[in-house]
Amino acid sequence: MDKTDKPCCSFCGAEKSPTVPLIAGNDGRICEACVKLAHQVVSSWGQRRKNQQLAPQLRTPAEYKRHLDESVIGQEAAKETLAVAVYNHYLRLLNCDREPVCQLGEEVELEKSNILMAGPSGTGKTLLVRTLARILGVPFAMADATTLTQAGYVGDDVDSIITRLLDAAGGDVQQAQWGIVYIDEVDKLAKRSGGGTAVRDISGEGVQQALLKMVEGAEVRISKSGRRNEHSEEQVVDTRNILFIAGGAFPGLEALVSSRIQPKNTGIGFHAQPRREAPSINELMASLLPDDLHEFGLIPEFIGRFPIITFLQELDHATLLRILTEPRNALVRQYKQLFAYQGVELVITDAALSHIADQALARKTGARGLRAVLEASLQQTMFNMPSQPLLRVCTLDLVEREDGSSSLQVLTRQAEDGSERVQPGSPVAVEEKSVLSADL
């Protein structure tokens, strides 16, 4: 090199100057700008490896819905909405670093679409999201909105949600940035009317404000030690690629929708409109709009972060019957397996199943009421069963009483030869005279 030649960067050709220092190597030099660019390129290699690991798990929306059908009965519209939204979200992530040849002429930046689910309690909101996360094989974290408060107050701040997601990813930040976060009971964040007093709402509207940046996309700093202090090492999690799903029962929301689509009749006498039949909750929720959520108490900025809004229908008698027997983890199968562990066969008649569905429907707790009714009807039997080694078959049936009412009763059968049960499939004999009953 001649003395007149100035040292320059071997990558971009920038000449050395007081403002552009160079790092010299054996056969070349590199400037600060090229070092930063090289760091970004090397970091993208790790992201591409993550993409390759997730790519084979991306399936079509129809396949996602088929898997959801195995665990959740009904809710067809909600399952289709979730399947399409999740597919598009991860399709965007898998193609965000493709070459320009595979994209449109102009570079288009796709934004994520978070999801808001509304529906009565016990309709399967949490089960839908948890099943989707298991199918995708991505980290999943669930947070209860009722425990969240603004930073600085007693309770969990919003950063604790990302901490749970990072724990679910085993501390892998890049894997956590592909995860799904489900915020349950989001309807409890509705702002409260303070009347004439100026009271700071730290667990309602304040939490909505704190969630805005995180849900839209921001860098959240998480301490590795779990406690915030000046000397603790921090991890930075970018939430731009994390899919946020919020769900809540929103009690009273159907009344707001009804008042909008069916305004009050102010006519008198002959000018009054004839009364119409009141629409069902499912028909009202099908007409749900963001304005109704705003009337409920969610701020417009928070609603805008969830462009996809879906609803889950209230469960009827027929759906509750299917939930008892059809899903892969149906309640009837669970209790039959529990009895089989002790060498006893459990039989539940159709009349008993119909009665259980009626009782759960009356409790208005959705599918959760089914387990409560089954547990109450079988509790006495499960208490006595370990002390009866000759017991072989338990039949849960609907028996009519003398006064005309009916109740669930358990009829038991014992082994004919008097042999104690050792394993499932032992011989079954005549019906025992004693009857264990559970009145419901």
ROKEMAR-10083 format. One record per residue (C-alpha): x, y, z. Coordinates in Angstrom, 3 decimals, decimal comma. Example, Ala and Ser with C-alpha at 12.3 -4.5 7.8 and 13.67 -1.06 7.14 Angstrom:
// residues 2
DRENDREN         px         py         pz
DRENDREN     12,300     -4,500      7,800
DRENDREN     13,670     -1,060      7,140
END
This chain:
// residues 440
DRENDREN         px         py         pz
DRENDREN      0,000      0,000      0,000
DRENDREN      1,369      3,438     -0,946
DRENDREN      1,837      6,059      1,716
DRENDREN     -0,704      8,246     -0,036
DRENDREN     -3,410      5,575      0,258
DRENDREN     -5,617      5,978      3,313
DRENDREN     -6,820      2,899      5,243
DRENDREN    -10,406      2,054      4,407
DRENDREN    -13,035     -0,488      5,442
DRENDREN    -12,724     -3,740      3,521
DRENDREN    -16,528     -4,107      3,438
DRENDREN    -18,002     -0,695      2,628
DRENDREN    -14,863      1,227      1,570
DRENDREN    -15,284      4,019      4,151
DRENDREN    -11,983      5,837      4,730
DRENDREN    -10,485      6,093      8,165
DRENDREN    -11,074      9,425      9,900
DRENDREN    -11,432     10,775     13,438
DRENDREN    -15,156     10,029     13,265
DRENDREN    -14,801      6,660     11,464
DRENDREN    -12,385      4,417     13,370
DRENDREN    -11,381      1,088     11,860
DRENDREN    -10,628     -2,285     13,431
DRENDREN     -7,615     -3,835     11,705
DRENDREN     -7,176     -7,554     11,081
DRENDREN     -4,584     -9,700      9,323
DRENDREN     -5,791     -8,927      5,812
DRENDREN     -8,341     -6,171      6,164
DRENDREN    -10,231     -3,609      8,240
DRENDREN    -13,825     -3,067      9,320
DRENDREN    -15,728      0,023     10,475
DRENDREN    -18,273      0,360     13,280
DRENDREN    -21,272      0,460     10,942
DRENDREN    -20,245     -2,814      9,286
DRENDREN    -19,716     -4,422     12,695
DRENDREN    -23,308     -3,584     13,655
DRENDREN    -24,592     -4,856     10,323
DRENDREN    -22,641     -8,094     10,720
DRENDREN    -24,129     -8,523     14,202
DRENDREN    -27,646     -8,184     12,784
DRENDREN    -26,897    -10,746     10,073
DRENDREN    -25,492    -13,271     12,542
DRENDREN    -28,508    -12,733     14,840
DRENDREN    -30,875    -13,386     11,942
DRENDREN    -29,235    -16,768     11,404
DRENDREN    -30,480    -17,875     14,802
DRENDREN    -33,965    -16,594     13,979
DRENDREN    -33,946    -18,531     10,712
DRENDREN    -33,019    -21,707     12,554
DRENDREN    -36,029    -21,127     14,810
DRENDREN    -38,162    -20,629     11,699
DRENDREN    -36,992    -23,944     10,281
DRENDREN    -37,890    -25,695     13,525
DRENDREN    -41,410    -24,254     13,523
DRENDREN    -42,049    -24,467      9,775
DRENDREN    -42,991    -28,187      9,659
DRENDREN    -45,576    -27,594     12,426
DRENDREN    -47,521    -24,980     10,446
DRENDREN    -50,701    -26,605      9,163
DRENDREN    -53,737    -25,461      7,250
DRENDREN    -56,655    -23,775      9,038
DRENDREN    -58,819    -26,815      8,229
DRENDREN    -56,379    -29,099     10,067
DRENDREN    -56,308    -26,762     13,058
DRENDREN    -60,089    -26,822     13,219
DRENDREN    -60,133    -30,608     12,921
DRENDREN    -57,832    -30,892     15,936
DRENDREN    -59,978    -28,416     17,853
DRENDREN    -63,059    -30,506     17,058
DRENDREN    -61,482    -33,393     18,980
DRENDREN    -61,359    -31,360     22,198
DRENDREN    -64,118    -28,745     21,874
DRENDREN    -67,727    -29,436     20,921
DRENDREN    -69,613    -26,795     18,961
DRENDREN    -68,381    -23,189     18,667
DRENDREN    -67,809    -23,614     14,918
DRENDREN    -67,498    -19,902     14,149
DRENDREN    -65,030    -19,294     16,976
DRENDREN    -62,874    -22,267     15,963
DRENDREN    -62,728    -21,123     12,343
DRENDREN    -61,819    -17,586     13,409
DRENDREN    -59,037    -18,804     15,695
DRENDREN    -57,687    -21,245     13,107
DRENDREN    -57,442    -18,579     10,402
DRENDREN    -55,968    -15,959     12,739
DRENDREN    -53,291    -18,300     14,099
DRENDREN    -52,401    -19,569     10,621
DRENDREN    -51,995    -16,035      9,231
DRENDREN    -49,974    -14,950     12,270
DRENDREN    -47,364    -17,679     11,964
DRENDREN    -47,401    -17,513      8,164
DRENDREN    -46,326    -13,879      8,542
DRENDREN    -43,517    -14,835     10,915
DRENDREN    -42,224    -17,635      8,712
DRENDREN    -42,071    -15,372      5,644
DRENDREN    -40,900    -12,115      7,201
DRENDREN    -37,268    -12,703      6,106
DRENDREN    -37,874    -14,078      2,620
DRENDREN    -36,069    -12,727     -0,405
DRENDREN    -37,778     -9,886     -2,319
DRENDREN    -38,397    -12,278     -5,257
DRENDREN    -40,920    -14,152     -3,103
DRENDREN    -42,703    -10,965     -2,098
DRENDREN    -44,661     -8,266     -3,875
DRENDREN    -42,924     -5,605     -5,943
DRENDREN    -43,005     -3,185     -3,013
DRENDREN    -42,056     -4,302      0,461
DRENDREN    -45,201     -4,749      2,558
DRENDREN    -44,945     -4,982      6,325
DRENDREN    -47,680     -7,146      7,802
DRENDREN    -48,972     -6,326     11,260
DRENDREN    -50,180     -8,938     13,715
DRENDREN    -53,847     -9,326     14,569
DRENDREN    -54,593    -10,042     18,211
DRENDREN    -57,859    -11,769     19,139
DRENDREN    -60,612    -10,915     21,618
DRENDREN    -63,061    -13,665     22,606
DRENDREN    -66,345    -12,997     24,369
DRENDREN    -68,674    -15,644     25,689
DRENDREN    -70,402    -16,978     28,802
DRENDREN    -68,434    -18,860     31,434
DRENDREN    -67,741    -22,503     30,699
DRENDREN    -68,052    -22,303     26,902
DRENDREN    -64,450    -23,348     26,162
DRENDREN    -62,453    -20,140     25,717
DRENDREN    -59,406    -21,285     27,678
DRENDREN    -59,568    -24,808     26,261
DRENDREN    -59,546    -23,508     22,694
DRENDREN    -56,429    -21,402     23,202
DRENDREN    -54,559    -24,070     25,183
DRENDREN    -55,339    -26,693     22,526
DRENDREN    -54,098    -24,424     19,741
DRENDREN    -50,825    -23,754     21,555
DRENDREN    -50,303    -27,484     22,070
DRENDREN    -50,928    -28,197     18,371
DRENDREN    -48,468    -25,507     17,293
DRENDREN    -45,841    -26,532     19,827
DRENDREN    -45,136    -22,935     20,873
DRENDREN    -44,753    -21,551     24,414
DRENDREN    -48,056    -20,677     26,042
DRENDREN    -48,733    -18,480     29,069
DRENDREN    -52,056    -17,664     30,693
DRENDREN    -52,588    -14,642     32,905
DRENDREN    -55,541    -13,674     35,061
DRENDREN    -56,472    -10,052     34,502
DRENDREN    -57,993     -9,789     37,992
DRENDREN    -54,535     -9,940     39,623
DRENDREN    -52,944     -7,279     37,405
DRENDREN    -52,331     -3,752     38,687
DRENDREN    -50,367     -0,763     37,521
DRENDREN    -46,644     -0,752     38,218
DRENDREN    -45,820      0,365     41,732
DRENDREN    -48,972     -1,023     43,364
DRENDREN    -49,577     -4,258     45,235
DRENDREN    -50,255     -7,058     42,751
DRENDREN    -48,764     -8,327     39,487
DRENDREN    -47,714     -5,762     36,923
DRENDREN    -48,168     -6,448     33,210
DRENDREN    -44,505     -7,444     32,770
DRENDREN    -45,197    -10,572     34,815
DRENDREN    -47,134    -11,928     31,809
DRENDREN    -43,971    -11,978     29,706
DRENDREN    -42,067    -13,492     32,617
DRENDREN    -44,478    -16,447     32,624
DRENDREN    -44,101    -16,824     28,863
DRENDREN    -40,317    -16,793     29,190
DRENDREN    -40,521    -19,490     31,871
DRENDREN    -42,729    -21,582     29,568
DRENDREN    -40,032    -21,245     26,872
DRENDREN    -37,341    -22,493     29,254
DRENDREN    -35,643    -19,107     29,347
DRENDREN    -35,150    -19,031     25,546
DRENDREN    -35,946    -15,466     24,496
DRENDREN    -36,229    -16,231     20,775
DRENDREN    -38,586    -19,128     21,432
DRENDREN    -40,677    -16,983     23,777
DRENDREN    -41,098    -14,393     21,028
DRENDREN    -43,024    -17,030     19,028
DRENDREN    -45,400    -17,755     21,891
DRENDREN    -49,065    -17,171     22,650
DRENDREN    -50,353    -15,200     25,642
DRENDREN    -53,917    -15,630     26,851
DRENDREN    -55,309    -12,946     29,174
DRENDREN    -58,355    -14,348     30,929
DRENDREN    -61,127    -12,397     32,668
DRENDREN    -60,308     -9,321     30,605
DRENDREN    -63,852     -8,065     31,186
DRENDREN    -62,830     -7,364     34,804
DRENDREN    -60,575     -4,583     33,461
DRENDREN    -63,601     -2,503     32,450
DRENDREN    -63,226      0,999     33,826
DRENDREN    -65,408      1,770     36,770
DRENDREN    -67,521      4,860     37,090
DRENDREN    -66,111      6,841     39,972
DRENDREN    -69,179      9,016     40,446
DRENDREN    -68,258     12,443     41,738
DRENDREN    -64,931     11,378     43,254
DRENDREN    -61,629     11,283     41,389
DRENDREN    -60,305      7,818     42,284
DRENDREN    -57,391      6,282     40,395
DRENDREN    -58,471      2,984     38,885
DRENDREN    -55,232      0,986     39,237
DRENDREN    -56,691     -2,440     38,422
DRENDREN    -59,122     -1,482     35,665
DRENDREN    -58,479      1,283     33,178
DRENDREN    -54,933      1,645     34,509
DRENDREN    -54,099     -1,932     33,506
DRENDREN    -55,635     -1,362     30,063
DRENDREN    -53,320      1,596     29,589
DRENDREN    -50,315     -0,448     30,750
DRENDREN    -51,123     -3,269     28,324
DRENDREN    -51,338     -1,063     25,227
DRENDREN    -47,650     -0,980     24,287
DRENDREN    -47,040     -4,610     25,197
DRENDREN    -49,966     -5,900     23,141
DRENDREN    -49,080     -3,750     20,135
DRENDREN    -45,361     -4,556     20,264
DRENDREN    -42,602     -3,293     22,541
DRENDREN    -39,342     -4,384     24,129
DRENDREN    -39,959     -5,637     27,653
DRENDREN    -37,006     -5,942     30,022
DRENDREN    -37,213     -8,960     32,306
DRENDREN    -34,812     -9,497     35,188
DRENDREN    -33,230    -12,952     35,239
DRENDREN    -33,324    -13,012     39,029
DRENDREN    -37,053    -12,232     39,101
DRENDREN    -36,458     -9,054     41,125
DRENDREN    -35,829     -5,607     39,799
DRENDREN    -32,675     -3,927     41,005
DRENDREN    -29,846     -1,929     39,512
DRENDREN    -27,325     -4,787     39,466
DRENDREN    -29,507     -7,615     38,145
DRENDREN    -28,981     -8,940     34,629
DRENDREN    -31,886     -8,316     32,259
DRENDREN    -33,301    -10,044     29,224
DRENDREN    -35,077     -8,118     26,472
DRENDREN    -38,185     -9,714     24,979
DRENDREN    -39,706     -8,167     21,844
DRENDREN    -43,498     -8,610     21,908
DRENDREN    -44,094     -7,646     18,265
DRENDREN    -44,378    -11,308     17,233
DRENDREN    -46,202    -12,588     20,324
DRENDREN    -49,866    -13,384     19,678
DRENDREN    -52,113    -11,972     22,401
DRENDREN    -55,571    -13,477     22,926
DRENDREN    -57,954    -11,940     25,450
DRENDREN    -61,114    -13,576     26,722
DRENDREN    -63,903    -12,826     29,135
DRENDREN    -67,519    -13,581     29,983
DRENDREN    -68,619     -9,917     29,697
DRENDREN    -71,812    -10,285     31,761
DRENDREN    -74,424     -7,755     30,724
DRENDREN    -72,897     -7,206     27,285
DRENDREN    -75,926     -8,757     25,604
DRENDREN    -78,119     -6,048     27,156
DRENDREN    -75,947     -3,352     25,548
DRENDREN    -76,185     -5,077     22,168
DRENDREN    -79,963     -5,458     22,557
DRENDREN    -80,420     -1,763     23,352
DRENDREN    -78,492     -0,885     20,194
DRENDREN    -80,245     -3,193     17,735
DRENDREN    -83,643     -2,895     19,400
DRENDREN    -84,174      0,695     20,527
DRENDREN    -86,884      1,391     23,046
DRENDREN    -90,371      1,849     21,645
DRENDREN    -91,547      5,372     22,420
DRENDREN    -94,858      5,084     20,602
DRENDREN    -98,157      5,278     22,491
DRENDREN   -101,491      3,674     21,637
DRENDREN   -101,997      2,995     17,949
DRENDREN    -98,543      4,442     17,169
DRENDREN    -96,791      1,821     19,308
DRENDREN    -94,923     -0,894     17,448
DRENDREN    -96,012     -4,502     18,123
DRENDREN    -93,861     -6,371     20,564
DRENDREN    -91,282     -8,675     19,057
DRENDREN    -89,889    -11,834     20,500
DRENDREN    -86,688    -11,136     22,437
DRENDREN    -83,617    -12,498     20,606
DRENDREN    -81,461    -15,135     22,279
DRENDREN    -78,026    -14,441     23,709
DRENDREN    -76,385    -16,180     20,750
DRENDREN    -78,278    -13,962     18,287
DRENDREN    -77,319    -10,841     20,223
DRENDREN    -73,629    -11,760     20,470
DRENDREN    -73,556    -12,396     16,730
DRENDREN    -74,220     -8,654     16,308
DRENDREN    -71,377     -7,640     18,635
DRENDREN    -69,474     -4,488     17,601
DRENDREN    -66,456     -2,680     19,127
DRENDREN    -68,798      0,119     20,216
DRENDREN    -70,554     -2,345     22,517
DRENDREN    -67,256     -3,219     24,186
DRENDREN    -66,577      0,490     24,654
DRENDREN    -69,964      0,908     26,313
DRENDREN    -69,087     -2,030     28,553
DRENDREN    -65,992     -0,233     29,852
DRENDREN    -63,012     -1,045     27,621
DRENDREN    -61,151      1,993     26,334
DRENDREN    -61,040      2,495     22,527
DRENDREN    -57,233      2,206     22,437
DRENDREN    -57,405     -1,232     24,052
DRENDREN    -60,172     -2,449     21,729
DRENDREN    -58,189     -1,260     18,717
DRENDREN    -55,288     -3,552     19,671
DRENDREN    -57,612     -6,542     19,173
DRENDREN    -58,918     -6,233     15,599
DRENDREN    -60,324     -9,784     15,539
DRENDREN    -63,395    -10,135     17,764
DRENDREN    -65,221    -13,437     18,045
DRENDREN    -67,862    -14,805     20,378
DRENDREN    -68,624    -18,205     21,843
DRENDREN    -72,220    -19,350     21,923
DRENDREN    -74,070    -20,324     25,066
DRENDREN    -74,261    -24,104     25,455
DRENDREN    -77,628    -25,801     25,089
DRENDREN    -78,832    -29,238     26,218
DRENDREN    -77,768    -31,051     23,045
DRENDREN    -74,272    -29,577     23,160
DRENDREN    -73,825    -30,487     26,822
DRENDREN    -74,784    -34,075     26,011
DRENDREN    -72,119    -34,211     23,303
DRENDREN    -69,541    -32,707     25,655
DRENDREN    -70,159    -35,554     28,098
DRENDREN    -69,255    -38,309     25,636
DRENDREN    -67,696    -37,118     22,357
DRENDREN    -64,427    -35,215     23,067
DRENDREN    -61,164    -37,092     23,391
DRENDREN    -61,034    -36,181     27,086
DRENDREN    -64,785    -36,417     27,693
DRENDREN    -65,942    -36,421     31,302
DRENDREN    -67,588    -39,831     30,995
DRENDREN    -64,336    -41,310     29,701
DRENDREN    -62,408    -39,709     32,539
DRENDREN    -64,629    -41,193     35,227
DRENDREN    -64,704    -44,590     33,512
DRENDREN    -60,912    -44,580     33,510
DRENDREN    -60,868    -43,556     37,167
DRENDREN    -63,121    -46,504     38,063
DRENDREN    -61,097    -48,844     35,829
DRENDREN    -57,962    -48,075     37,857
DRENDREN    -59,712    -49,904     40,723
DRENDREN    -61,019    -52,759     38,579
DRENDREN    -64,614    -51,482     38,438
DRENDREN    -66,653    -50,854     35,302
DRENDREN    -68,720    -47,667     35,267
DRENDREN    -71,897    -47,574     33,174
DRENDREN    -73,947    -44,380     32,720
DRENDREN    -77,342    -44,716     31,060
DRENDREN    -78,711    -42,299     28,461
DRENDREN    -81,403    -41,144     30,883
DRENDREN    -78,745    -40,278     33,453
DRENDREN    -76,707    -38,366     30,891
DRENDREN    -79,765    -36,335     29,873
DRENDREN    -80,522    -35,548     33,524
DRENDREN    -76,910    -34,470     34,133
DRENDREN    -77,115    -32,100     31,159
DRENDREN    -80,373    -30,636     32,497
DRENDREN    -78,842    -30,055     35,921
DRENDREN    -75,741    -28,384     34,434
DRENDREN    -77,932    -26,195     32,228
DRENDREN    -79,890    -25,038     35,281
DRENDREN    -76,666    -24,047     37,074
DRENDREN    -75,695    -21,702     34,190
DRENDREN    -71,997    -22,502     34,535
DRENDREN    -71,513    -24,085     31,123
DRENDREN    -69,467    -27,251     30,749
DRENDREN    -68,000    -26,769     34,239
DRENDREN    -71,387    -27,650     35,705
DRENDREN    -71,204    -31,136     34,180
DRENDREN    -68,253    -32,135     36,338
DRENDREN    -69,932    -30,729     39,439
DRENDREN    -73,082    -32,809     38,850
DRENDREN    -71,127    -35,984     38,056
DRENDREN    -68,882    -35,547     41,078
DRENDREN    -71,857    -35,107     43,395
DRENDREN    -73,673    -38,156     42,001
DRENDREN    -70,648    -40,457     42,248
DRENDREN    -69,070    -39,145     45,442
DRENDREN    -70,634    -41,691     47,826
DRENDREN    -69,783    -44,537     45,460
DRENDREN    -66,166    -43,434     45,132
DRENDREN    -65,968    -43,191     48,926
DRENDREN    -67,179    -46,780     49,479
DRENDREN    -65,561    -48,404     46,428
DRENDREN    -62,018    -48,907     47,852
DRENDREN    -63,547    -50,736     50,850
DRENDREN    -65,541    -53,168     48,647
DRENDREN    -63,074    -55,547     46,930
DRENDREN    -65,926    -57,639     45,438
DRENDREN    -67,427    -54,684     43,553
DRENDREN    -67,321    -55,115     39,790
DRENDREN    -69,883    -52,846     38,069
DRENDREN    -71,446    -49,498     38,987
DRENDREN    -74,407    -48,253     36,937
DRENDREN    -75,503    -44,632     37,189
DRENDREN    -79,171    -44,432     36,244
DRENDREN    -82,141    -42,084     36,591
DRENDREN    -84,683    -43,591     38,993
DRENDREN    -88,202    -42,282     39,561
DRENDREN    -89,452    -41,903     43,115
DRENDREN    -92,894    -42,603     44,507
DRENDREN    -93,769    -38,891     44,568
DRENDREN    -93,098    -38,618     40,814
DRENDREN    -89,710    -36,907     41,050
DRENDREN    -86,530    -38,499     39,737
DRENDREN    -82,954    -38,694     40,974
DRENDREN    -79,618    -40,182     40,007
DRENDREN    -78,809    -43,465     41,724
DRENDREN    -75,870    -45,845     41,504
DRENDREN    -76,622    -49,581     41,248
DRENDREN    -73,740    -51,911     42,099
DRENDREN    -72,862    -55,488     41,144
DRENDREN    -70,397    -57,816     42,811
DRENDREN    -68,416    -60,861     41,669
DRENDREN    -70,389    -64,096     41,738
DRENDREN    -67,538    -66,343     42,904
DRENDREN    -66,531    -63,962     45,707
DRENDREN    -63,077    -63,348     44,255
DRENDREN    -61,578    -59,958     44,946
DRENDREN    -60,841    -57,717     41,997
DRENDREN    -57,245    -57,486     40,887
DRENDREN    -57,431    -55,872     37,454
DRENDREN    -60,082    -54,476     35,081
DRENDREN    -62,178    -56,987     33,176
DRENDREN    -63,061    -59,293     36,100
DRENDREN    -66,230    -61,452     35,807
DRENDREN    -69,519    -59,720     36,453
DRENDREN    -72,400    -61,314     38,318
DRENDREN    -75,853    -60,625     39,668
DRENDREN    -77,076    -57,252     40,844
DRENDREN    -76,583    -56,468     44,520
DRENDREN    -79,629    -55,618     46,582
DRENDREN    -78,045    -52,579     48,186
DRENDREN    -78,328    -49,299     46,308
DRENDREN    -76,055    -46,297     46,723
DRENDREN    -78,026    -43,177     45,801
DRENDREN    -77,131    -39,584     45,184
DRENDREN    -80,179    -37,371     44,920
DRENDREN    -79,955    -34,389     42,585
END
